[in-house]
Structures are given as structure tokens and as C-alpha cells.
């Protein structure tokens, strides 16, 4: 079994289809955080339903099943076991933690759940944080967009990525960075929780659309690079099994390009459906308002003078 943070000199078994399913390596601290978050969310749902209020099962599944579940798979399964050995595996992990996990967590609307279940004083603290100037600045859509599209360029074309491979602490912080940056981008655009930075739907669609070429350009750049990213690290493994380090990097670029476009298009579709549904709800509200005004006018006309 591989260590928690495989490094050159460790005995590395080839990544096969069987090991892709069985090579799990558990990190107690990270797994404990995920379990606590899931338990708190489920407790909030239980508390809400115990007093007779409804909470969507879809939101619960999105947060616990997809959001936290994808984080477990990305960090504890073979993806976490081989993420320092193959950059292609790391790239799959990167895309899950930066796109799928934050999007699913946002769909779970945990802030809304907290506001509906927390005691009075903690609820006031949470509201003060949401209304703070810091939250408004951090959640400003252009901030999230800039971090989301530019931080991968800075990561892979500087010494940062190599440093995360050589340090267990930095490696774990990188996982957290992916989730936080993805959350700063997706949370305000999705607009389910009352977080600062929510904007009108055309701007949300535009921001999502603009991320697609950035992922494509980065993926193509990595695929066409002649020099290896973190070359000294990956060549030091001296693996005798495929893929070669350069071909592995080519695969990583293709995964970044393809998966980024797929998730971006899916999110674009989710926003479009939300926009249509909100427009329909607004139209129904306007129809009811006009009906009330018409009824009031009719009654006023029937009152004898």
C-alpha cells in the first residue's frame, strides 16, 4: 500500500484498473473534517424536519452525497493515493475539487440551512459575517472569476506546484485551495444561498461562458509543452510502467481541457434553467398581482355611489 504522500524512493505499484478501485489511502484529519461537515448538515436537516419544516432531499444528496462524497473520492481513493505520482491523476483530482465539489456543495444550500436551524446568537454571528465588508469583497464575482481562471496558470507555471509535491502540509492546503476558490466562483453565481455577490442572470451566464476558453487554453498549453511540469520530481520516480512522464502530462492537459468544458457547459445549462424558472415564477406573481388589481377595480365599480 502506498504512503499518504508518495515520494521518489517509495515502492510504487503500477496503476491498473484493479488498483484504481482498491488503492484507497485514508487521511484521518481530512476524512474527519469531511465526516464532521456531513454530520452537522444531516443534524440540521433532522432538526428542521423535526419541527415540521420541509427540506429538499435533492439538496441533501447534493451536499452530502455528491459534494462531500466527491471530496472523499478525490482525496482518499486511488486519486489521492497516486496524485503525487502521476500528474494526470492529480489533474482529475484538481477538476473534482475545484469544480464538482464546490458546485455540489453550493446546490446543497448549507448557509440557508444554517440560518434556519442555528440558535439565535450563532445565527446573528453568521449574519454579521455575511453582511461584513470582507464577505462582500471576497464574494464579488470578478474576484472569484479571476482566482478561478488565473490560479491554475500560476500554480503549474511557477514553483508552487513543485513545492506542494515536496510538502505534505502544502499538498493538503492545495486541496483546500481548490475547494475554496471553486466555492468563491460557483456560490454567488448559483445564488441559492444568501451570500454576497449575487448578480443578474445574464452576467452569471457570461461569467460562466468566459471560463471555457481559459480552461481550454491552459489544457492545450500543458499538452503542447516540451518541458515537464515539476520535472525533477516526476523523473525521480524512475517508473518502468506507462505512461511516460511526458505522455502523462499530455493526458493531464487533455483532461483539464475536456473536463473543464464539460462541467462549464453543465453549469451554464443549470443557470439557464434557473433563469427560466425564476422568470416563470415572476410572471405568475405578476399575473396574480394584476388579477388582484382587476378584482379590486371590479368591486369598486360595483359599489353604489
N, C-alpha and C positions, 0 to 999 in steps of 0.2 A: 504494500500500500504506500502511495506517495505521501510525503510530508505535507503539512499545511501550506508551506511556501516552498515549492520545489526549486532547487537551485543547481547550477552546474556541480557535478560531483555526486549527486544523488542517483540512485538506480531508477531509471525511467523506463517503465514498460511501454511498448507501443500502444497508441490509442486505436483500439479496434472497436467494432460495433458492440461487442460484449462489454468492454470496459467503459464505453460511452454510457451504458446503462447501470453499471455496477461500481464504478470507481468514485464512490462518494467519500468525501473527507469533511468531517464536521468541525466547524469552528465554534466552540462553545459560547464565546462572548457575542458574536454576531447572531448566532442562532437564538441565543437567549433574548436579545433585543427584539428580534422578529416575533418570537413567541409572546413576549410581553405586549407588544403592539396589537397582535391578533386577539389576545385575551381581553385587553382593555376595550377594543372595538366590540367584541361579542358581548361583553358585560354591558356596554352602553345600549346595544340593541335589545338585550334582555330587559334592562331597566325600562326602556321606552315601551316595550310591548307589555310589560307587567302592569303599567298604569293605563293600558288600553289604547295607546297610540300606535300608529302603523309605521313600519319602516320597510322599504323595498328589499326583497330578497336579492334582487339583482345587484343592488348596491353592496350588500353584504358579501355576495360572491365576488364582485369586482375587487373589493378591498382585500378580503382575506384569501380567497381562492386564487385570484389572478395576480393581484398586486404583491402581497406577501409571499404567495406561492412561487411566483416568478423570481423573487429575490432569493428564496431558498435554493431554487434550481440553479440560478446564476452563480451563487457563491459556494454552495455545499456539494453540488453534484460533480460530475466529471468536468463540467465547465470551470468550476472553482479549482479542481484538482490539477488540471492541465493549463490553467490560464497563464502561468509563468513559463510554460514550456513551448507552447505554440501561440503565435500572435493571432492566428485565425480563431482559435478558441477564445482568446481574450476579446477579440472583436465581437463575437457572438455575445459574450458576457456584457461588453460595453453597450451594445444596442438594446439588450434586455433591460439593463439597469437604468439607462438614460431615456428610454422611450416607452417600453411596455410597462415596466413597473410604475413610473410616475403617472402615466395615463390611467392605469387601472386604479391606483390609489386615489386619484382625483375623482374618478367615477364613483368611488365609494362614499364621497362627501363626508369625510370624518370630522371636519370643522363644524358642519351643520349638526352632526350627531352629538358632538361635544357641547355645543351651545344649548341643545335641547335636554341634555342629561346631567350636566355638571351642577353641583351646588351653587348657590348664589355668589359667594365670594370668588371661587375659581372661575366662574363664568365672567365676572367683572374683569378679572385679570386677563382672560383670553380676549375679551372685547377691547380692553385697553391696548393690547398688543396689536390687534387687527387694525385699530384706528390710529396707531402711532405713526409718526413721520417716517421712522425707519422702515416699517412694513410697506408704506406707500412707495418709498423709493425702491426697495428691493423687488417688490412685485410689479413695478412699472414694466409694461410689456416689452419695451425696447431693451431693457436691462436683461430680462430673461432671454430674449431673442439673441442678443449679442453674445452672452455667455454660452448659449446653446450651440451656436454655429461656429464660434471662433475658438472656444476652449479646446476642441479636438485638434485643431491645427497647431495650437500652442503646445499641446501635450505631445503629439507624435513628432513634431519637427523642432524639438528642443531637447534638453537633457532631462526634462521632467519624467517622461515615461521610463527611461532607463533607471532613474532614481527610485521609482515606485517598484521596479523589479528587484532592486537590491535591498529594500527596506520593507519588512512586514508591516510596520505601522503606516508608512506612506501608501503601501498597497491597499490596506483596508480603508484608509482615508480616500483613496481614489474611488473605491466603490461608493462611498458616501457622497463624494463629489458628483458622480454620475447621477445619483438619485436626486440630490438637491437641485442641481442645475436643470434636470428634466422637470422637476416639480415647479420650479420658478417659471418655466416656459409654459407647461401644459395647464397648470392650475388656474391662472387668471383667464386663459383663453377658453377653457371649458366652461367656466362660470357657474358651476353647480354650488360651490361653497361661497359664502360672503367674504371673500378675500379681496384686498385692494387690487386695482389694476384691471378690472373687468372693462372691456370696451365693446363697441357695437360689432355686430356680426360681420359686416364687410371687412373691417380691419382684422378680425380674427382669421378670416379666410385668407386674407392677403399675407398675414404673418406666417401662416402655415405653408402657403404656397411658396414663399420665399426661402423656406428651409430646404426645399428639394434640391435646387442646384448646388447649394453649399455641400450637402452630403455627397452628391454625385461628383463634384469637383475633387473633394477630398479622397473619395474612393478611387477615382481614376488616377490621381496623383500618387497614391500609395501603390496601385497596381503597376504603374509605369516607372516607378523608382528603381534605379540601378543599385543604390546603396541600401543596405538593410537598416531598418529601424532597430536601435539597441543591438547593433551588430555583434559587439564583443560578448554580450550576454547570451544570445541565441547560438552563436557558433561555439561557445564554450561547452555546450551540452554534448557536442560530437555525436549526435544521433546517427544511428545506422539505418533507421527506418524512415519511410517517407511521411510527409513531403519534405523536400529540401527547404532550408530556411528562406531562400528567395521565392520559391514557389508557394510556400506557406504565407509569405507576405502578400503575394499576388492574390491568393484566396481571400485573405483578410480584407484587402481593398474591395474585392468584388462583393463580399458580404456586407461591408459598410455601405456601398453604393446601393445594392439591391434592397436590403432590409430597411434602410433609411427611406427610400422611396415608397416602399410598401406601407410602412407604418404612417408615413406622412399622408399618403393618399387615403388611408383608412380614417385618420383623424380629420382630414378635410371633409370626408363623407359624413362623419359624426357631427361636425359643426354645421354642415349644410342641413342635415335632418333636424338638428336642434333649432336652427333658424326658421325652417318651415313650420315646425310645431309651435314655436313661440308666436309666429305671425298668425297662425290659425287661432291660437288662444286669444291673441289681441283682437282679432277680427270678431270672435264670439263675444268678447267683453264689450266691444263697440256696438255690436248688434243688440246686446241686452240693454245697453245704455240708451240707444236710440228708441228701443221698444218702450222703455220706461218713460222717456220724454213724450213719446207719441200717446201713451196711455194717459199721462198727466194732462196733456193738451186736450184729449178727448173728454176726459172727465170735467175739465174746466169749461169746455164748451157746453156741456150738459147742465151745468149749474144755472138755475134760473136767476135772472137779474132783477 
